[in-house]
Amino acid sequence: MKRLGKSRKNAVISGVCGGIAEYFNIDPLLVRIIWVLSGIGLIVYILCAVLLPYNDEPMPPQNDYVNHNYDDSDRRN
């Protein structure tokens, strides 16, 4: 399963644009040009750099309630 994250191999500053490019399977230069021309801004870039994990980091474990793989037949009414 693909997930949005920062790239280590296509990183220029922190890998945000490279990660977006890998996610959408497009050229990182195109993402950088769109980022600058669209005026998304430095604050959004910094937020993405801080909040997005790197793509090669393992996904955090999910509990059964998030996946809805639990059996509630043993619950008492």
C-alpha atoms as an extended CHARMM CRD file, in Angstrom:
* protein
*
        77  EXT
         1         1  MET       CA              0.0000000000        0.0000000000        0.0000000000  PROA      1               0.0000000000
         2         2  LYS       CA              1.3880000000        3.3910000000       -0.9980000000  PROA      2               0.0000000000
         3         3  ARG       CA              1.4980000000        6.1430000000        1.5420000000  PROA      3               0.0000000000
         4         4  LEU       CA              2.4560000000        9.7690000000        1.3270000000  PROA      4               0.0000000000
         5         5  GLY       CA              5.7950000000       10.5170000000        2.9210000000  PROA      5               0.0000000000
         6         6  LYS       CA              9.1420000000       12.2070000000        2.4090000000  PROA      6               0.0000000000
         7         7  SER       CA             11.7050000000       10.7490000000        0.0370000000  PROA      7               0.0000000000
         8         8  ARG       CA             15.3330000000       10.1370000000        0.9280000000  PROA      8               0.0000000000
         9         9  LYS       CA             16.4830000000        9.4710000000       -2.6390000000  PROA      9               0.0000000000
        10        10  ASN       CA             14.7010000000       12.4450000000       -4.2980000000  PROA      10              0.0000000000
        11        11  ALA       CA             15.3890000000       14.9310000000       -1.5080000000  PROA      11              0.0000000000
        12        12  VAL       CA             16.7680000000       18.4040000000       -2.1570000000  PROA      12              0.0000000000
        13        13  ILE       CA             15.8640000000       20.0740000000        1.1340000000  PROA      13              0.0000000000
        14        14  SER       CA             13.8060000000       17.6620000000        3.2100000000  PROA      14              0.0000000000
        15        15  GLY       CA             12.2630000000       15.3040000000        0.6350000000  PROA      15              0.0000000000
        16        16  VAL       CA              8.6930000000       16.6440000000        0.6800000000  PROA      16              0.0000000000
        17        17  CYS       CA              8.4050000000       17.3110000000       -3.0650000000  PROA      17              0.0000000000
        18        18  GLY       CA             10.2860000000       14.1020000000       -3.8490000000  PROA      18              0.0000000000
        19        19  GLY       CA              7.8730000000       12.1300000000       -1.6850000000  PROA      19              0.0000000000
        20        20  ILE       CA              4.8570000000       13.7020000000       -3.3570000000  PROA      20              0.0000000000
        21        21  ALA       CA              6.3830000000       12.8810000000       -6.7470000000  PROA      21              0.0000000000
        22        22  GLU       CA              6.9620000000        9.2540000000       -5.7480000000  PROA      22              0.0000000000
        23        23  TYR       CA              3.4040000000        8.9860000000       -4.4490000000  PROA      23              0.0000000000
        24        24  PHE       CA              1.8790000000       10.2380000000       -7.7140000000  PROA      24              0.0000000000
        25        25  ASN       CA              4.6110000000        8.6110000000       -9.8540000000  PROA      25              0.0000000000
        26        26  ILE       CA              5.6720000000       11.8580000000      -11.5480000000  PROA      26              0.0000000000
        27        27  ASP       CA              8.9310000000       13.7690000000      -11.9370000000  PROA      27              0.0000000000
        28        28  PRO       CA             10.0630000000       15.5310000000       -8.7110000000  PROA      28              0.0000000000
        29        29  LEU       CA             11.1040000000       18.6090000000      -10.6870000000  PROA      29              0.0000000000
        30        30  LEU       CA              7.5210000000       19.0060000000      -11.8890000000  PROA      30              0.0000000000
        31        31  VAL       CA              6.2600000000       18.8960000000       -8.2850000000  PROA      31              0.0000000000
        32        32  ARG       CA              8.8270000000       21.5080000000       -7.2440000000  PROA      32              0.0000000000
        33        33  ILE       CA              7.8210000000       23.8190000000      -10.0910000000  PROA      33              0.0000000000
        34        34  ILE       CA              4.1160000000       23.4140000000       -9.2890000000  PROA      34              0.0000000000
        35        35  TRP       CA              4.8450000000       24.0280000000       -5.5790000000  PROA      35              0.0000000000
        36        36  VAL       CA              6.6160000000       27.3150000000       -6.2840000000  PROA      36              0.0000000000
        37        37  LEU       CA              4.2370000000       28.5780000000       -8.9800000000  PROA      37              0.0000000000
        38        38  SER       CA              1.0780000000       27.7160000000       -7.0580000000  PROA      38              0.0000000000
        39        39  GLY       CA              2.1530000000       29.7930000000       -4.0770000000  PROA      39              0.0000000000
        40        40  ILE       CA              1.5120000000       27.0180000000       -1.5370000000  PROA      40              0.0000000000
        41        41  GLY       CA              4.1700000000       28.5900000000        0.5960000000  PROA      41              0.0000000000
        42        42  LEU       CA              7.0160000000       28.0300000000        2.9440000000  PROA      42              0.0000000000
        43        43  ILE       CA              4.8560000000       27.4470000000        6.0200000000  PROA      43              0.0000000000
        44        44  VAL       CA              3.0160000000       24.5270000000        4.3890000000  PROA      44              0.0000000000
        45        45  TYR       CA              6.3610000000       23.0860000000        3.2580000000  PROA      45              0.0000000000
        46        46  ILE       CA              7.7550000000       23.2930000000        6.7880000000  PROA      46              0.0000000000
        47        47  LEU       CA              4.6190000000       21.6500000000        8.1820000000  PROA      47              0.0000000000
        48        48  CYS       CA              4.9430000000       18.8180000000        5.6560000000  PROA      48              0.0000000000
        49        49  ALA       CA              8.6410000000       18.4450000000        6.4430000000  PROA      49              0.0000000000
        50        50  VAL       CA              7.8830000000       18.0950000000       10.1470000000  PROA      50              0.0000000000
        51        51  LEU       CA              4.7150000000       15.9910000000        9.9710000000  PROA      51              0.0000000000
        52        52  LEU       CA              5.3640000000       13.5710000000        7.1110000000  PROA      52              0.0000000000
        53        53  PRO       CA              7.4140000000       10.4560000000        7.8790000000  PROA      53              0.0000000000
        54        54  TYR       CA             10.0380000000        9.1200000000        5.4990000000  PROA      54              0.0000000000
        55        55  ASN       CA              8.7860000000        6.5620000000        2.9820000000  PROA      55              0.0000000000
        56        56  ASP       CA             11.1990000000        3.8880000000        4.1710000000  PROA      56              0.0000000000
        57        57  GLU       CA              9.9920000000        4.0150000000        7.7790000000  PROA      57              0.0000000000
        58        58  PRO       CA              7.6790000000        1.1480000000        8.6970000000  PROA      58              0.0000000000
        59        59  MET       CA              4.0260000000        1.9520000000        9.1360000000  PROA      59              0.0000000000
        60        60  PRO       CA              2.9250000000        2.1730000000       12.7630000000  PROA      60              0.0000000000
        61        61  PRO       CA              1.0070000000       -0.8200000000       14.0550000000  PROA      61              0.0000000000
        62        62  GLN       CA             -2.7340000000       -0.4650000000       13.9130000000  PROA      62              0.0000000000
        63        63  ASN       CA             -4.9640000000       -1.8540000000       16.5970000000  PROA      63              0.0000000000
        64        64  ASP       CA             -7.8590000000       -4.1500000000       15.8030000000  PROA      64              0.0000000000
        65        65  TYR       CA            -10.4870000000       -1.4820000000       16.3780000000  PROA      65              0.0000000000
        66        66  VAL       CA             -9.0700000000        0.6800000000       13.6100000000  PROA      66              0.0000000000
        67        67  ASN       CA             -9.0800000000       -2.2420000000       11.1810000000  PROA      67              0.0000000000
        68        68  HSD       CA            -12.4980000000       -3.4420000000       12.3570000000  PROA      68              0.0000000000
        69        69  ASN       CA            -11.1040000000       -6.9650000000       12.6540000000  PROA      69              0.0000000000
        70        70  TYR       CA            -12.4210000000       -7.5100000000       16.1170000000  PROA      70              0.0000000000
        71        71  ASP       CA            -15.0270000000       -9.9710000000       17.2100000000  PROA      71              0.0000000000
        72        72  ASP       CA            -17.5750000000       -8.4760000000       19.5560000000  PROA      72              0.0000000000
        73        73  SER       CA            -19.4920000000      -11.7320000000       20.0490000000  PROA      73              0.0000000000
        74        74  ASP       CA            -17.9140000000      -12.1500000000       23.4710000000  PROA      74              0.0000000000
        75        75  ARG       CA            -19.1870000000       -8.7570000000       24.6790000000  PROA      75              0.0000000000
        76        76  ARG       CA            -21.8280000000       -8.8650000000       27.3630000000  PROA      76              0.0000000000
        77        77  ASN       CA            -25.0330000000       -6.8650000000       26.9950000000  PROA      77              0.0000000000
